[in-house]
Amino acid sequence: MTYFESLNFVYQLVFERFDLPVWVWSILAAILSVVLLHWLWGLAWNAQWGMFRRPGVAAFSIVMAIVVLISALTWLAAGRAGDWLDQQRTELARQITDSGALNRRIFRDAREQLSKTKGTDENAMTLNGPGDLEILAQAAAQHVRCPLTQTGPLGRGAPCRVREPVAVAQEVVRAIPAATFPLRVTPDNPWTKAAITAQIQEALSYAEPRLQAGMTELRNLTAVLFWIALGLLVLIVPIAAVSDIRVHPQV
């Protein structure tokens, strides 16, 4: 994954999800850089130093504070990206499998493939053997596509890959065998959930190492920018404060 793709992922992670702790810590770092390293650090060298004593230095400090804000925002968001991706293994699977509308679409697709009539109950059908059960699981696996979400970090542009629905269906039926046949099932059944979860796990297993590589590169770069901005403040402010004493000596 390229640097710019990683940057876009962080943008989606921060701005579309609005990760409050990341914003709070980043804004706090920017404010402290101005208060501690521009004002108080200048006072340590010049008792007459003020926040806007030297407008040029004040402007420089504000620019550095913006650099601190942006770099901290990206640095922290990139660091939290791995945790967020791990959470999606359970959260995204839960959200999708709990969708009643999706479960009903999968159920209708399976019913059409099996040429099952609705009968008296349109929310239930009878499966006659493992082959029918595989078709149900296959219909579920087919409904998990890339991108996993329409918007957000896992939307368009995010790395994504899903498995062949037939292979997923066979694996699900082996993992969750039916006790007896004929078997009566509803849209909310364990085979549909298992097939969806298997596809999501595959998609995230494919995306995670590719995203993590880019996130590590981006995190290292923004950490360097963060410390450079703070280092410049530590260096420039005392020089300006001492210089101000020479320009405006106390009488």
Buried (B, 14 or more C-beta within 10 A) or exposed (E): BEEEBBBBBBBBBBEEEEBEEBBEBBBEBBEBBBBEBBBEBBBEBBEEBEEEBBEEBBEBBBEBBEBBBBBBBBBBBBBBBBEBBEEBBEEBBBEBBEBEEBBBBBBBBBBEEBEBEEEEEEEEBEBEEBEBBBBBBBBBBBBBEBBBBEEBBBBEEBBBEBBEBBEBBBBBBEEBEBEEEEBEBEBBBBBBBBBBBBBBBBBBEBBBEBBBEBBBBBBEBBBEBBEBBBEBBEEBBBEBBEBBBEEEEEE
